[in-house]
Amino acid sequence: MNRLRAAASKLVSNKVFLMVTSVVIAFIVWLYIVNGQNEDITIELLSIPLRYEVDDSQLDARNLMVANTDTSTVNLKIRGKRNQVSHINRTMIDAVVDLNKINGSGTQYCVIDIVLPEEAADITVTERVPEIAVVQVESIVKKQIAVRGSLEGSVGDGYIKETMKFTPASLTIRGPSAQVAEIDHAWVTVVQDNVMESIAATVEPELRKSNGDPASTDNIKLDVDSVMVELPIKMQKEVALTINLVPGGGASINNASFEIKPSTVLLKGDAAELAELNTLAPLDTIDLSTVNGKVTRTVPIRIPDGMDNLSGEHSAEVTVTIIGLMSSPRVVTNFRAENTAPGYSVKFITNTLLVTIRGPADEVESIRSENITVVCDISDIAHTTGMHELDPENITISIAGSNSVGVIRNYSRVSIEIVDE
């Protein structure tokens, strides 16, 4: 008997034996609870997020739009066996509101569907708060609005901005009628200082009311997200006007002065082209042999292609004055025909021609009428018999004994007769 008591005392005092015994007892208790106490229980799950399921294309086809949803979460109570319910949490449950079945506008009351995980097939939803979701649905209207814009900044000195161009030039907006009615136009802004070259940029438009105030964009849809903006920047520059002078009638370029009113024009054009342009092409070519003292003409101002005349003047008054020369009339009686045809002869009907010679005073005074000959070119009519009048273009005045004296081309026509010999 003493031996048995000693062995038992030794066994009880063994720590390993105690630990094993504890585990066995705990397992037996757990089996008892699970199999004997697995009663039905109810738990509450709070703030489960609502998921609104909607196909925008379906609502668009019905010209409807979801404007507002006033419910974002739902609270649930679920009931089931303890061993199933105890491990369910809010992240395992999907609360869904199907909006695809909506067919009309106004306040819609939609059922909240609760989807439990597969392993919770025997669990029952005993309560949901709220049971329905209230959804505001608006009828969709469309409207086309213009795109406008501006440069927020400055252009460089000597440069000018032209009208902005937009692609597309108008936008289509869709949304609730009350909101759409408030929107007047789309506005784009380009921000840049000291601009010296054209700008091309993609800008997100801002919807505005007719008074320029920003409009609400809630529930508003645009057919495009951005607008291509082109802002042409041109150079402006004063460019001088000039004319061509052709020596003649005893006058060289140095014997003539000219005045042009206006003397310059303000041009607008591409900077690369306008930067190199200081003078326009000559407005006119004036033969000094046709100028007797002074002549004034009005001539058009021709602007190079691709440029604009900001001054607005389309013509200029050109005055040419002969200086430093003497003019004097002479009656000429010497006539000669050139480029005659064989078998034809020329008879001068005009016997005298009044011409005005011009040149340095001392040389003009030394020229006598007999030193001057009227030379008529008849090459164009040499074979045409009859009476003819020769224009000054077909007449040359030859002056013997001087290279500096010329003739002003203000003389009359010369009449001749061509006869067949």
C-alpha positions in Angstrom: 0.0 0.0 0.0 2.8 2.4 0.8 4.4 1.7 -2.5 1.2 2.7 -4.4 0.9 5.9 -2.5 4.5 6.9 -3.2 4.1 6.2 -7.0 0.9 8.2 -7.1 2.5 11.1 -5.3 5.4 11.0 -7.7 3.1 11.0 -10.7 1.0 14.0 -9.6 4.1 16.0 -8.9 5.3 15.5 -12.5 4.8 18.8 -14.5 4.5 17.2 -17.8 1.7 15.0 -16.6 -0.1 18.1 -15.3 0.2 20.0 -18.6 -1.1 17.0 -20.7 -4.0 16.6 -18.3 -4.9 20.3 -18.7 -5.1 20.1 -22.5 -7.2 16.9 -22.3 -9.6 18.5 -19.9 -9.9 21.8 -22.1 -10.5 19.7 -25.2 -13.3 17.8 -23.4 -14.9 21.1 -22.3 -14.7 22.5 -25.9 -16.4 19.4 -27.3 -19.1 19.8 -24.8 -19.7 23.4 -25.6 -19.6 22.9 -29.4 -21.7 19.8 -29.5 -23.8 20.4 -26.5 -24.2 24.2 -26.4 -24.2 25.3 -30.2 -27.4 27.2 -29.8 -28.8 29.9 -32.2 -27.6 33.4 -31.5 -28.2 36.9 -33.0 -25.4 39.4 -33.7 -25.5 43.0 -35.0 -23.3 44.3 -37.8 -23.1 48.1 -38.1 -22.2 50.5 -41.0 -22.0 48.1 -43.8 -21.2 50.2 -47.0 -23.9 50.3 -49.7 -22.8 49.6 -53.2 -25.0 51.2 -55.9 -24.9 49.1 -59.1 -25.7 51.1 -62.2 -24.9 50.8 -65.9 -24.7 54.4 -67.1 -25.4 53.4 -70.7 -28.8 51.9 -69.7 -29.8 55.0 -67.9 -28.5 57.2 -70.7 -30.7 55.3 -73.1 -33.7 56.3 -71.0 -32.5 59.9 -70.6 -32.1 59.4 -66.9 -29.4 60.3 -64.4 -28.9 59.4 -60.7 -28.7 62.8 -59.0 -28.4 61.9 -55.4 -28.4 58.9 -53.0 -29.1 59.6 -49.4 -28.1 56.3 -47.9 -24.5 55.1 -47.7 -24.5 52.3 -45.1 -26.9 49.7 -43.6 -27.1 48.1 -40.2 -27.9 44.3 -40.0 -28.9 41.7 -37.4 -28.2 38.1 -38.4 -29.1 34.9 -36.7 -27.7 31.4 -36.9 -25.7 28.7 -35.1 -23.0 30.1 -32.9 -20.3 28.2 -34.8 -21.3 30.0 -38.0 -22.4 33.4 -36.8 -19.4 34.0 -34.5 -16.9 34.4 -37.3 -19.0 36.7 -39.6 -17.9 40.3 -39.8 -19.1 43.4 -41.8 -16.4 43.1 -44.5 -17.8 39.7 -45.5 -21.2 41.1 -46.4 -22.1 42.9 -49.7 -25.1 45.3 -49.5 -26.2 46.1 -53.1 -28.8 48.5 -54.6 -29.6 47.8 -58.2 -30.4 51.0 -60.1 -30.5 49.5 -63.5 -34.3 48.8 -63.3 -35.2 52.5 -62.7 -37.5 53.7 -65.5 -38.6 57.2 -64.4 -37.4 60.4 -62.8 -38.2 61.6 -59.3 -37.8 60.0 -55.9 -37.2 56.2 -56.2 -37.3 53.7 -53.4 -34.9 50.8 -54.0 -34.6 47.5 -52.2 -31.3 46.9 -50.4 -30.1 43.3 -51.3 -27.9 41.6 -48.7 -25.4 39.0 -50.1 -23.9 36.7 -47.4 -20.8 34.6 -47.9 -21.3 31.1 -49.2 -20.3 29.5 -45.8 -23.2 31.4 -44.2 -25.9 29.6 -46.1 -27.9 28.8 -42.9 -27.7 32.3 -41.5 -30.8 34.5 -41.7 -31.0 38.3 -41.9 -33.5 39.2 -39.2 -33.3 42.9 -39.5 -31.9 45.6 -41.8 -31.9 49.4 -41.2 -32.8 51.0 -43.5 -34.7 48.4 -45.5 -34.8 50.6 -48.7 -32.5 53.3 -50.2 -34.0 56.6 -51.4 -32.6 57.7 -54.7 -33.2 60.9 -56.6 -33.4 60.5 -60.4 -33.4 63.4 -62.8 -34.4 63.6 -66.4 -31.5 64.3 -68.7 -31.5 67.2 -71.2 -28.8 68.1 -73.8 -27.6 71.5 -74.7 -24.9 72.8 -77.0 -22.8 75.7 -75.7 -20.1 77.8 -77.3 -16.4 77.7 -76.2 -14.9 81.1 -75.3 -11.6 82.0 -73.7 -8.9 84.5 -72.9 -5.2 85.0 -72.3 -4.4 85.6 -68.6 -1.1 87.3 -68.9 0.6 89.6 -71.4 2.2 89.7 -74.9 5.7 91.0 -75.5 6.4 94.6 -76.7 5.8 94.9 -80.4 3.5 91.8 -80.5 -0.2 91.5 -80.8 -2.6 88.6 -80.1 -5.3 87.6 -82.5 -8.6 85.9 -81.9 -8.4 82.6 -80.1 -9.5 79.5 -82.0 -11.1 76.5 -80.3 -11.4 72.8 -81.3 -14.1 72.0 -80.9 -15.8 75.4 -81.1 -18.8 74.1 -79.1 -19.5 71.5 -76.5 -22.5 69.3 -75.7 -23.5 69.1 -72.1 -26.0 66.7 -70.5 -27.6 66.8 -67.1 -30.6 67.8 -65.1 -32.7 70.4 -66.8 -32.4 73.0 -64.0 -28.6 72.8 -64.0 -28.2 72.7 -67.7 -30.4 75.8 -68.0 -28.0 77.8 -65.9 -25.0 77.0 -68.1 -24.3 79.5 -70.9 -20.8 78.8 -72.2 -17.6 77.0 -71.6 -14.5 79.1 -70.8 -10.8 78.2 -71.3 -8.0 80.2 -69.9 -4.4 80.3 -71.1 -1.9 81.6 -68.5 1.4 83.0 -69.8 3.3 86.3 -69.6 5.4 88.1 -72.2 4.1 85.9 -75.1 6.1 86.3 -78.4 5.0 83.3 -80.4 1.7 81.5 -81.1 0.3 79.2 -78.5 -1.3 75.8 -78.9 -2.4 74.0 -75.8 -5.0 71.5 -74.5 -7.1 73.1 -71.7 -9.9 71.7 -69.5 -13.0 73.9 -70.0 -14.8 75.6 -67.1 -18.6 75.9 -67.3 -20.0 79.4 -66.7 -23.2 81.2 -66.4 -24.2 84.1 -68.7 -22.8 86.6 -66.2 -19.4 84.8 -66.2 -19.8 83.2 -62.8 -18.8 79.5 -62.5 -21.7 77.1 -62.9 -22.2 73.9 -60.9 -20.9 70.9 -62.6 -22.5 68.3 -60.3 -24.2 65.7 -62.4 -23.2 67.5 -65.6 -21.5 65.5 -68.3 -19.5 66.9 -71.2 -18.9 65.2 -74.6 -15.2 66.1 -74.4 -12.8 66.5 -71.4 -10.6 69.1 -73.0 -10.4 71.8 -75.7 -7.5 72.5 -78.1 -6.8 76.2 -77.9 -4.8 78.1 -80.6 -3.8 81.7 -79.9 -2.0 83.3 -82.9 0.6 85.8 -81.8 1.8 88.3 -84.5 4.5 91.0 -84.6 3.5 94.6 -85.3 6.0 96.9 -86.9 6.3 100.3 -88.6 7.5 99.8 -92.2 8.6 102.6 -94.5 7.1 103.4 -97.9 9.2 104.2 -100.9 9.1 104.7 -104.7 11.4 104.0 -107.7 12.8 107.0 -109.6 14.1 106.4 -113.2 16.5 109.1 -114.5 15.3 110.9 -117.6 14.7 114.2 -119.2 18.1 115.5 -118.1 17.3 114.7 -114.4 19.2 112.1 -112.4 18.1 110.6 -109.1 20.1 113.4 -107.3 18.0 116.0 -109.1 14.7 114.8 -107.5 13.2 114.8 -104.1 10.0 112.9 -103.1 7.6 112.9 -100.3 5.1 110.1 -99.4 2.1 110.7 -97.2 1.9 108.5 -95.1 5.6 107.7 -95.0 5.0 104.5 -93.0 2.4 101.9 -92.3 1.9 99.7 -89.3 1.9 96.1 -90.3 1.0 92.9 -88.5 2.4 89.6 -89.5 4.5 86.5 -88.8 7.5 87.5 -86.6 10.0 85.6 -88.8 8.9 87.5 -91.9 8.2 90.9 -90.5 11.4 91.1 -88.4 13.4 91.3 -91.7 11.1 93.8 -93.4 12.0 97.5 -93.1 10.6 98.9 -96.3 7.7 97.8 -98.5 8.2 97.1 -102.2 8.2 100.5 -104.1 4.7 101.9 -104.4 5.3 103.2 -107.9 8.0 103.8 -110.5 8.2 107.4 -111.7 10.2 108.3 -114.9 11.7 111.7 -114.3 11.4 112.5 -117.9 7.6 112.9 -117.3 8.0 115.2 -114.4 8.0 118.9 -115.2 8.9 120.7 -112.0 6.6 118.8 -109.6 4.1 115.9 -109.9 1.7 114.4 -107.4 0.1 111.0 -107.7 -2.1 108.8 -105.5 -0.9 105.2 -105.5 -2.2 102.1 -103.8 -0.4 100.6 -100.8 0.2 97.0 -101.5 0.7 94.8 -98.4 2.6 91.5 -98.6 0.6 88.3 -98.5 -0.1 87.1 -95.0 0.3 90.5 -93.4 -2.3 93.1 -92.3 -2.3 96.8 -92.5 -3.1 98.1 -89.0 -2.9 101.7 -90.1 -5.9 101.4 -92.3 -4.6 103.5 -95.1 -4.9 101.9 -98.5 -3.3 104.6 -100.6 -0.5 107.1 -100.4 0.1 110.5 -101.9 3.5 110.7 -103.7 5.0 114.1 -104.6 8.2 114.2 -106.8 10.0 117.6 -107.2 12.9 118.3 -109.6 15.6 120.5 -108.0 18.7 122.2 -109.3 17.9 122.1 -113.0 16.8 124.7 -115.6 14.0 124.1 -118.0 13.5 126.0 -121.3 11.2 125.5 -124.3 12.4 125.0 -127.9 10.6 124.9 -131.2 12.0 122.0 -133.2 11.8 121.8 -137.0 14.2 118.8 -137.6 12.3 115.5 -138.2 13.7 112.1 -139.1 12.0 108.7 -139.5 13.7 105.4 -138.4 13.0 101.8 -139.3 11.3 102.6 -142.6 10.4 99.8 -145.1 11.9 99.5 -148.6 9.5 100.8 -151.2 7.8 103.1 -148.8 8.4 106.7 -148.0 7.5 108.9 -145.0 6.0 112.4 -145.3 5.9 114.5 -142.1 2.6 116.3 -141.7 3.7 117.9 -138.4 6.4 120.5 -139.3 7.2 121.9 -135.9 7.2 120.4 -132.3 7.4 122.4 -129.1 9.7 120.6 -126.6 11.0 121.5 -123.2 14.7 120.8 -122.5 16.1 120.5 -119.1 19.6 120.3 -117.6 22.3 122.5 -116.0 21.5 126.1 -116.7 24.7 126.9 -118.6 24.2 123.9 -120.9 20.5 124.6 -121.5 21.3 128.1 -122.6 23.8 126.8 -125.1 21.3 124.5 -126.9 19.6 125.9 -130.0 16.6 124.6 -131.8 18.7 123.4 -134.7 20.7 121.2 -132.4 17.5 119.2 -131.7 16.0 116.5 -133.9 12.7 114.7 -133.6 13.3 111.0 -134.3 10.2 108.9 -135.1 10.3 105.1 -134.9 7.8 103.7 -137.4 8.8 100.0 -137.3 5.2 99.0 -136.3 3.6 100.7 -139.2 6.3 100.8 -141.8 4.2 98.8 -144.3 0.9 100.5 -143.6 0.2 103.4 -146.0 -2.0 106.3 -145.0 -2.1 108.9 -142.2 -0.7 108.0 -138.8 -0.3 109.8 -135.4 2.8 108.7 -133.4 2.6 108.7 -129.6 5.5 110.1 -127.5 6.5 106.5 -126.8 7.5 106.2 -130.4 9.3 109.5 -130.5 12.9 110.2 -129.4 14.3 113.7 -129.1 18.0 113.8 -130.0 20.1 116.7 -128.7 23.5 117.3 -130.3 26.4 118.7 -128.3 25.3 117.8 -124.8 25.1 114.6 -122.7 23.5 116.4 -119.6 20.6 118.0 -121.2 17.4 116.0 -121.8 13.8 116.5 -122.9 10.7 116.5 -120.7 8.2 114.1 -122.3 5.3 116.5 -122.4 5.3 117.1 -126.1 2.5 116.4 -128.6 2.0 113.6 -131.1 3.5 113.8 -134.5 1.4 113.2 -137.6 3.0 111.4 -140.6 1.9 109.9 -144.0 3.3 106.7 -145.3 3.1 106.3 -149.1 3.9 103.4 -151.4 6.6 104.5 -153.8 
